[in-house]
Amino acid sequence: MTSNIEPLAREMAERICRRSGMPAADIPRWVELHWPCAAAMLEAGVMDEGGEWVEDRDVRLGMEAYRERLSPRNEAFCADRRRFPPKAPPDFPFPRGGDCSARRGL
């Protein structure tokens, strides 16, 4: 199940990459890894749809929303990650995005 906010969050992440001058070849991978963070920041109201920080908002609210989004308790997110796990570079030895496999002993 894909959330309704995913396409918008992916767009936000791509805008952030382009604005920062990231090489075009690196953008898709960065977006794949970071769209959940963009979604959490948008849902928490600390970033706008353009990927800009909202003034007078506590970024810690966004970080808490991101932690909750990656939590093994978030069944929909874990189900998506089991079906479509992010591809880790070969030199990346640590699990990313929360331990969804622990939820059902996988």
C-alpha positions in Angstrom: 0.0 0.0 0.0 1.5 3.3 -1.0 0.5 6.4 1.0 -1.2 9.4 -0.6 1.6 11.6 0.5 4.4 9.6 -1.2 4.2 11.3 -4.6 4.3 14.7 -3.1 7.1 13.8 -0.7 9.1 12.3 -3.6 8.6 15.6 -5.5 9.7 17.6 -2.5 12.9 15.5 -2.1 13.7 15.9 -5.8 13.2 19.7 -5.6 15.6 19.8 -2.6 18.2 17.8 -4.6 18.0 20.1 -7.6 18.1 23.2 -5.5 21.2 22.0 -3.8 23.0 21.3 -7.1 23.1 17.5 -6.8 24.2 15.8 -10.0 21.1 14.5 -11.9 22.4 10.9 -11.8 22.4 10.9 -8.0 18.9 12.3 -7.5 16.7 9.2 -8.0 18.7 7.2 -5.4 18.6 10.1 -2.9 14.9 10.5 -3.4 14.3 6.8 -2.9 16.2 6.9 0.4 14.8 10.2 1.8 11.2 10.6 0.7 9.9 9.1 4.0 11.7 11.9 5.8 10.2 14.5 3.5 6.8 13.0 4.1 7.2 13.2 7.8 8.4 16.8 7.7 5.4 17.8 5.6 2.9 15.9 7.8 4.4 17.5 10.9 4.1 21.0 9.3 7.7 21.9 9.6 8.3 21.9 5.8 6.1 23.2 3.0 5.4 21.5 -0.3 8.3 23.2 -1.9 10.7 21.6 0.5 11.4 24.8 2.4 11.4 25.0 6.2 8.4 26.7 7.7 9.4 29.6 9.9 8.6 29.4 13.7 8.1 25.6 13.6 10.0 23.2 15.8 12.0 20.8 13.6 11.9 18.3 16.5 8.3 17.7 15.6 9.4 16.6 12.2 12.1 14.3 13.6 9.5 12.7 15.9 7.1 12.2 13.0 10.0 10.6 11.0 10.8 8.2 13.8 7.2 7.3 14.1 7.0 6.7 10.3 9.9 4.3 10.5 8.7 2.6 13.6 8.0 -1.1 13.4 4.6 -0.3 14.7 3.8 1.5 11.5 2.4 -1.6 9.7 1.6 0.0 6.3 5.1 1.4 6.0 6.7 -1.9 7.1 4.5 -3.8 4.6 5.7 -1.6 1.7 9.4 -1.9 2.8 9.1 -5.7 2.9 7.6 -5.8 -0.6 9.9 -3.0 -2.0 13.0 -2.8 0.2 15.4 0.1 -0.6 18.5 -1.0 -2.3 21.6 -0.5 -0.1 24.9 0.2 -1.7 27.3 -2.8 -1.3 29.4 -1.0 1.4 26.4 -0.1 3.6 26.4 -2.7 6.4 23.7 -1.3 8.6 19.9 -1.8 8.3 18.1 1.3 7.2 14.6 2.5 7.9 13.7 0.7 11.1 13.6 -3.1 11.7 10.3 -4.0 10.0 11.3 -7.7 10.0 11.2 -7.9 13.8 7.5 -7.2 13.7 6.6 -10.7 12.6 9.8 -12.5 13.3 10.9 -12.5 9.7 
